[in-house]
Amino acid sequence: MAGTTPTRLHLEQSLRELHEASWGWALSCCARQAQDADEVLQKSYLKVLEGKARFEGRSSFRTWLFGVIRRTAQEHRRWSLVRSFWSPLSGREASPERPHDDRFEAHEHGALLLEALAGLSARQRELLHLVFYEDLSISEAAVILGVSVGTARQHYERGKANLAAELARRGVEGP
Amino acid sequence: MTQPPNDDGIQGLFRALKQEDAAQAPTFDATMRKAVERRPWWRTPAIPIGLGLALSGVTAAAAVVLMISFDSAPRPQVAAADLAQSTAQPEPLANLLQRPGDGSSMKFGENPIPKRRLLGGWE
């Protein structure tokens, strides 16, 4: 799709193909809050289909889409904070630091990984997610996060070391 | 002492998490449907089209009203004398040329001002 202006049909098809990966990335950007991730994904899809976010072929469609989802999640988090400030009694407050949804705790490995990830910085968490979960290269992850490749590599190495240490502390052994 | 997991071990944990997430993921169609539902009403395609049609309708109606009001406005009354004068036959050119004092028979050194003007009438 790079280099051409995609039609709405092409865009919809591409979004459909990447939907599962986008969902995982939206979850990661929304601190594992499924409801927030769902809303972020809806807003992101609207932005893409209405041309508010325009793909110009400077990177792969997936890299670009993940960037859109990340920015939308940041906007969503800011709005949630504003809403919680104006309506503190509404019952639903933004809690971006809550590490994960309760329903995921039933799964032992996933829960252990999420607990370990919660001990990392947001940037390290995002980078490891993009590399290990989404199978992207460090340079692609750098484009999505808007940092240089060198910075991304540093975060990747430090994050990996920290994650391994956190996992070992929780009893997850290596080979 | 527990040995920390290597890259493959970390990759395996992320894969397991990915499978769990995929099982919980909403379908693409459901996400799209909700996305369209959450779109603000003023951004639905029907609204700009409707506004455009309404605006052009109002403009057309205003133009028709203006045309009718201009058409039925009272016209200026023209005096009958003015009308008769404007529609009268012009005086033949030959008569005008032979009229004394009009400059047509003026000689060198003669006063170009018609005598009728100097004397207050025809000589």
Contacts between the chains, C-beta under 8 A, distances in Angstrom:
chain1	res1	chain2	res2	distance
A	12	B	32	7.8
A	15	B	28	7.0
A	16	B	28	4.8
A	19	B	25	7.3
A	19	B	27	7.9
A	19	B	28	4.2
A	19	B	31	7.1
A	20	B	22	5.4
A	20	B	25	5.8
A	23	B	21	6.5
A	23	B	22	7.7
A	23	B	25	4.2
A	23	B	26	7.3
A	24	B	18	6.0
A	24	B	21	4.9
A	24	B	22	7.6
A	24	B	25	7.8
A	27	B	21	6.0
A	34	B	24	6.7
A	38	B	26	6.0
A	38	B	31	6.9
A	38	B	34	7.4
A	39	B	38	7.9
A	41	B	31	5.5
A	41	B	35	8.0
A	42	B	31	5.8
A	42	B	34	5.2
A	42	B	35	3.9
A	42	B	38	5.9
A	43	B	35	7.4
A	43	B	38	7.8
A	45	B	31	6.4
A	45	B	32	6.3
A	45	B	35	4.9
A	46	B	35	5.0
A	46	B	36	7.9
A	46	B	38	7.6
A	46	B	39	6.2
A	49	B	35	8.0
A	50	B	43	7.6
A	103	B	24	7.4
A	104	B	20	6.4
A	104	B	24	7.8
A	107	B	16	7.4
A	107	B	17	7.9
A	107	B	20	5.0
A	109	B	13	5.5
A	109	B	16	4.4
A	109	B	17	7.2
A	110	B	13	7.8
A	110	B	16	5.9
A	110	B	17	4.3
A	110	B	20	4.7
A	112	B	13	7.2
A	113	B	13	4.4
A	113	B	14	6.9
A	113	B	16	7.6
A	113	B	17	5.5
A	114	B	17	7.3
A	128	B	10	7.7
A	128	B	14	7.8
A	129	B	14	7.6
A	132	B	10	5.9
A	132	B	11	5.4
A	132	B	14	4.0
A	133	B	14	4.6
A	133	B	17	6.9
A	133	B	18	5.6
A	160	B	7	7.4
A	160	B	10	6.9
A	163	B	10	6.3
A	164	B	4	3.7
A	164	B	5	5.7
A	164	B	6	7.6
A	164	B	10	6.8
A	165	B	4	5.9
A	167	B	4	6.4
A	167	B	5	5.5
A	167	B	9	7.7
A	167	B	10	7.5
A	167	B	13	7.4
A	168	B	2	4.7
A	168	B	3	7.0
A	168	B	4	4.0
A	168	B	5	7.2
A	169	B	2	7.9
A	171	B	2	6.5
A	172	B	2	7.9
A	172	B	5	5.6
A	172	B	9	7.2
A	172	B	13	7.4
A	173	B	2	5.4
A	173	B	3	5.8
A	173	B	5	6.9
A	174	B	3	4.3
A	174	B	4	5.4
A	174	B	5	4.3
A	174	B	6	5.2
A	174	B	9	5.5
A	175	B	3	7.6
A	175	B	5	7.8
A	175	B	6	6.3
A	175	B	8	7.5
A	175	B	9	7.0
